[in-house]
């Protein structure tokens, strides 16, 4: 065998060996690829969040005892109605109208805007606590007005808003209601006081009031928070200190309360709006319309207790 033939034989042997090694490696890679999924641990089951064990109907067992003409328990976080009775019926609002008055003002002015008490405010029925010519920031006079349901404060705020918008107060209030999509709500004055024995100063539905209260909490949480305290204090530009009492005696007893507003006139009966945090950052509004002066608090307490029972998934206790 010549040297050239020997060299060619060695070269062919090397090529065959390399090809064989490549085939073996390819086979091993394919086997590992096919076996790899079988070598893995099975996936962990995905955790699920269970709904409350108590159904809505069962949780709101106490709600059947509510005496009000219209009520709603409105989940502001989801837009879901947890309980309702005549939620879209238009009824007199009394001082719940002040929620719209304050919201309309904040839509046009900052909380630091000065608001001066006009002479017309002193002609309103009680409760009143202000003097003609006194000036407060809008934020401070709003806190006083909502906490103590001051009619003079509501008139001062409504007139300031009307002046800013250069339109009558009822039109300014109507614009704010329309912006929020409150189809059943309108006001003839900023206080909600009855115009006469047949006409209320403001009208709206339980559903509308729930949305309005939620919007006010979101827009001005510090003003809303003042309504959850037993007393609220403010200082006028002249240095006069005012300390007013909350018209809702049970405000400080409700856990995680974000807003409270009472209303009562002969035409409206007893009204009440509450917004509270039913879970972590999960706001719920409770609205009671057309109850009595005392029963409105019992009605609201039942609905609040039922709401907590619903989110906790337990049967509520009878109140």
C-alpha positions as CSV (number, residue, x, y, z in Angstrom):
1,X,0.0,0.0,0.0
2,X,1.4,3.3,-1.0
3,X,1.8,6.2,1.4
4,X,-1.0,8.1,-0.4
5,X,-3.4,5.1,0.0
6,X,-2.6,4.8,3.7
7,X,-3.2,8.5,4.2
8,X,-6.6,8.3,2.5
9,X,-7.6,5.3,4.7
10,X,-6.7,7.2,7.8
11,X,-8.7,10.3,6.6
12,X,-11.8,8.1,5.9
13,X,-11.5,6.4,9.3
14,X,-11.4,9.8,11.0
15,X,-14.4,11.1,9.1
16,X,-16.4,8.0,10.0
17,X,-15.5,8.3,13.7
18,X,-16.4,12.0,13.8
19,X,-19.7,11.2,12.0
20,X,-20.5,8.5,14.5
21,X,-19.7,10.7,17.4
22,X,-22.0,13.4,16.0
23,X,-24.8,10.9,15.5
24,X,-24.4,9.7,19.1
25,X,-24.4,13.3,20.5
26,X,-27.5,14.1,18.4
27,X,-29.3,11.1,19.7
28,X,-28.4,12.0,23.3
29,X,-29.7,15.6,22.8
30,X,-32.9,14.3,21.3
31,X,-33.5,11.9,24.2
32,X,-32.8,14.7,26.7
33,X,-35.2,17.0,24.9
34,X,-38.0,14.3,25.0
35,X,-37.3,13.3,28.6
36,X,-36.9,16.8,30.0
37,X,-40.6,17.5,30.6
38,X,-41.0,14.2,32.5
39,X,-38.1,15.2,34.8
40,X,-39.8,18.4,36.0
41,X,-42.1,18.7,39.1
42,X,-45.8,19.0,38.3
43,X,-47.0,22.6,38.3
44,X,-48.3,24.0,41.6
45,X,-52.1,24.5,41.6
46,X,-53.2,28.1,41.0
47,X,-54.7,29.6,44.1
48,X,-58.3,30.7,43.8
49,X,-60.2,33.4,45.8
50,X,-63.5,32.0,47.1
51,X,-66.6,34.2,47.2
52,X,-68.0,35.0,50.6
53,X,-69.7,31.9,52.1
54,X,-72.7,34.0,52.9
55,X,-74.9,35.0,49.9
56,X,-76.0,38.5,49.4
57,X,-79.6,37.6,50.2
58,X,-78.6,35.8,53.4
59,X,-76.1,38.6,54.5
60,X,-78.8,41.3,54.2
61,X,-81.4,39.5,56.3
62,X,-81.6,42.5,58.6
63,X,-82.4,44.8,55.7
64,X,-86.0,43.6,55.6
65,X,-86.5,45.5,58.9
66,X,-85.4,48.8,57.4
67,X,-88.3,51.4,57.6
68,X,-87.0,53.9,55.1
69,X,-88.8,54.5,51.8
70,X,-85.7,53.9,49.7
71,X,-82.2,52.5,50.5
72,X,-79.2,51.3,48.7
73,X,-75.9,49.5,49.7
74,X,-73.6,50.4,46.8
75,X,-70.2,48.9,46.3
76,X,-68.2,52.0,45.1
77,X,-65.2,49.8,44.2
78,X,-67.1,47.6,41.7
79,X,-70.3,49.5,41.0
80,X,-72.3,46.5,42.3
81,X,-75.6,47.0,44.2
82,X,-75.4,44.8,47.3
83,X,-78.9,45.6,48.4
84,X,-81.6,48.1,47.3
85,X,-85.2,49.1,47.9
86,X,-86.7,51.7,45.5
87,X,-83.1,52.8,44.8
88,X,-84.2,54.9,41.7
89,X,-87.2,56.6,43.3
90,X,-86.8,60.4,43.4
91,X,-87.4,61.7,46.9
92,X,-86.8,64.9,48.9
93,X,-83.1,65.1,50.0
94,X,-83.2,67.7,52.8
95,X,-79.6,68.5,53.9
96,X,-78.2,65.7,51.8
97,X,-78.4,68.5,49.1
98,X,-75.4,70.0,50.8
99,X,-73.2,67.2,49.4
100,X,-74.1,68.4,45.9
101,X,-73.5,72.0,47.0
102,X,-70.0,71.3,48.2
103,X,-69.1,69.1,45.2
104,X,-70.3,71.8,42.8
105,X,-68.1,74.3,44.6
106,X,-65.0,72.1,44.5
107,X,-65.6,71.5,40.8
108,X,-65.0,75.2,40.2
109,X,-62.8,76.4,43.1
110,X,-59.8,75.0,45.1
111,X,-60.2,74.3,48.8
112,X,-58.1,77.3,49.6
113,X,-60.4,79.8,47.8
114,X,-61.8,82.4,50.2
115,X,-65.6,82.2,50.8
116,X,-67.3,85.1,52.6
117,X,-70.6,84.7,54.4
118,X,-73.3,86.9,52.7
119,X,-76.2,88.7,54.5
120,X,-78.6,86.3,52.8
121,X,-77.1,83.4,54.7
122,X,-78.3,84.8,58.0
123,X,-82.0,84.5,56.9
124,X,-81.8,80.7,56.7
125,X,-83.3,78.4,59.3
126,X,-81.2,76.8,61.9
127,X,-78.7,75.2,62.3
128,X,-76.6,78.3,61.7
129,X,-73.2,79.2,63.2
130,X,-71.7,82.0,61.0
131,X,-71.7,85.8,61.0
132,X,-72.2,88.1,58.0
133,X,-68.8,89.1,56.5
134,X,-66.8,86.2,58.0
135,X,-64.4,84.6,55.5
136,X,-63.2,81.0,55.5
137,X,-61.4,78.9,53.0
138,X,-63.8,76.8,50.9
139,X,-62.3,73.7,52.5
140,X,-62.9,74.9,56.1
141,X,-66.4,76.2,55.5
142,X,-67.3,73.0,53.7
143,X,-66.1,71.0,56.7
144,X,-68.2,73.0,59.1
145,X,-71.2,72.9,56.8
146,X,-71.3,69.2,56.2
147,X,-70.4,68.2,59.7
148,X,-73.0,70.4,61.5
149,X,-75.3,70.7,58.5
150,X,-75.1,74.5,58.6
151,X,-77.6,76.1,56.4
152,X,-75.8,79.5,56.4
153,X,-72.6,77.8,55.3
154,X,-74.4,76.0,52.5
155,X,-75.9,79.3,51.2
156,X,-72.5,81.0,51.4
157,X,-70.9,78.1,49.4
158,X,-73.7,78.0,46.8
159,X,-73.6,81.8,46.2
160,X,-69.8,81.7,45.8
161,X,-70.1,79.0,43.2
162,X,-72.9,80.8,41.4
163,X,-70.8,84.0,41.3
164,X,-67.8,82.1,40.0
165,X,-69.9,80.5,37.2
166,X,-72.0,83.6,36.6
167,X,-75.2,81.7,36.7
168,X,-78.0,81.2,39.3
169,X,-77.2,78.7,42.1
170,X,-79.7,76.1,40.9
171,X,-78.1,76.1,37.5
172,X,-74.6,75.7,39.0
173,X,-75.9,72.7,41.1
174,X,-77.6,71.2,38.0
175,X,-74.3,71.4,36.1
176,X,-72.5,69.5,38.8
177,X,-75.3,66.8,39.0
178,X,-75.2,66.4,35.2
179,X,-71.4,66.0,35.2
180,X,-71.7,63.1,37.6
181,X,-74.6,61.5,35.6
182,X,-77.0,62.0,38.5
183,X,-80.2,61.7,36.4
184,X,-82.6,61.9,39.4
185,X,-81.0,64.8,41.2
186,X,-81.6,68.5,41.2
187,X,-81.7,71.3,43.7
188,X,-83.6,74.6,44.1
189,X,-81.3,75.9,46.8
190,X,-77.9,75.0,48.3
191,X,-79.2,74.0,51.7
192,X,-81.9,71.5,50.9
193,X,-84.4,73.3,53.1
194,X,-88.0,72.9,52.1
195,X,-89.1,75.8,49.8
196,X,-92.7,75.5,51.1
197,X,-94.9,72.8,52.6
198,X,-95.1,71.0,49.2
199,X,-91.7,71.6,47.6
200,X,-88.3,70.4,48.8
201,X,-85.1,72.3,48.3
202,X,-83.5,69.3,46.6
203,X,-84.5,65.9,45.2
204,X,-82.7,62.8,44.2
205,X,-82.5,59.0,44.4
206,X,-80.6,56.7,46.7
207,X,-78.5,55.5,43.8
208,X,-77.6,59.0,42.8
209,X,-76.7,59.9,46.4
210,X,-74.4,56.9,46.7
211,X,-72.5,58.0,43.6
212,X,-72.4,61.6,44.8
213,X,-71.0,60.7,48.2
214,X,-68.4,58.4,46.7
215,X,-67.3,61.1,44.3
216,X,-67.0,63.6,47.1
217,X,-64.8,61.2,49.1
218,X,-62.6,60.7,46.1
219,X,-62.4,64.4,45.3
220,X,-61.9,65.8,48.8
221,X,-61.1,63.1,51.3
222,X,-60.0,65.5,54.0
223,X,-63.3,67.4,53.8
224,X,-65.2,64.1,53.9
225,X,-63.1,62.9,56.8
226,X,-64.2,65.9,58.9
227,X,-67.7,64.6,58.8
228,X,-66.7,61.4,60.6
229,X,-65.5,63.2,63.7
230,X,-67.6,64.1,66.8
231,X,-66.5,67.8,66.4
232,X,-65.0,69.9,63.6
233,X,-63.0,73.1,64.1
234,X,-62.1,75.9,61.7
235,X,-60.6,79.4,62.0
236,X,-61.9,82.3,60.0
237,X,-59.5,84.8,58.3
238,X,-60.3,87.2,61.1
239,X,-59.1,84.6,63.7
240,X,-62.5,83.5,65.0
241,X,-62.4,79.8,66.0
242,X,-65.6,77.8,65.4
243,X,-66.1,74.3,66.9
244,X,-69.2,72.5,65.7
245,X,-70.8,69.2,66.6
246,X,-71.6,66.4,64.2
247,X,-75.3,65.9,63.5
248,X,-74.7,62.1,63.2
249,X,-74.4,60.8,66.7
250,X,-73.2,57.4,65.6
251,X,-70.5,58.6,63.2
252,X,-67.7,57.8,65.6
253,X,-69.0,54.3,66.2
254,X,-68.8,53.0,62.6
255,X,-65.4,51.4,61.8
256,X,-63.5,52.9,58.9
257,X,-66.0,55.6,58.2
258,X,-65.1,57.9,55.3
259,X,-68.1,60.2,55.2
260,X,-71.3,60.9,57.1
261,X,-74.2,63.2,56.2
262,X,-77.6,63.6,57.8
263,X,-80.7,65.3,56.5
264,X,-84.2,66.0,57.9
265,X,-87.1,68.1,57.0
266,X,-90.9,67.7,57.2
267,X,-91.1,66.7,53.6
268,X,-88.1,64.5,53.4
269,X,-88.3,62.7,56.8
270,X,-85.0,61.3,58.0
271,X,-82.2,60.8,55.6
272,X,-78.6,59.6,56.0
273,X,-75.6,58.8,53.8
274,X,-72.6,56.9,55.0
275,X,-69.4,55.9,53.1
276,X,-67.1,53.4,54.8
277,X,-64.2,51.1,54.0
278,X,-65.7,47.6,54.2
279,X,-62.3,45.9,53.5
280,X,-58.9,47.1,52.5
281,X,-59.5,50.1,50.3
282,X,-63.0,48.9,49.4
283,X,-65.5,51.7,49.9
284,X,-69.2,51.1,50.2
285,X,-72.0,53.7,50.3
286,X,-75.1,53.2,52.4
287,X,-78.0,55.6,51.7
288,X,-81.3,55.9,53.7
289,X,-84.1,58.1,52.4
290,X,-87.5,58.8,53.8
291,X,-87.1,57.2,57.2
292,X,-87.8,59.1,60.5
293,X,-85.6,61.4,62.5
294,X,-84.5,58.6,64.8
295,X,-85.1,55.5,62.7
296,X,-82.7,56.6,60.0
297,X,-79.8,55.7,62.3
298,X,-81.2,52.3,63.1
299,X,-81.9,51.6,59.4
300,X,-78.3,52.6,58.5
301,X,-76.8,50.6,61.4
302,X,-78.6,47.5,60.1
303,X,-77.3,48.0,56.6
304,X,-73.7,48.6,57.7
305,X,-73.7,45.5,59.9
306,X,-75.1,43.4,57.0
307,X,-72.4,44.8,54.7
308,X,-69.6,43.8,57.0
309,X,-71.3,40.3,57.3
310,X,-71.4,40.0,53.6
311,X,-67.7,40.7,53.1
312,X,-66.8,38.5,56.1
313,X,-68.9,35.7,54.8
314,X,-70.8,35.2,58.1
315,X,-74.4,35.3,59.1
316,X,-75.4,38.8,60.5
317,X,-76.8,39.2,64.0
318,X,-80.2,40.6,64.3
319,X,-80.2,44.3,65.3
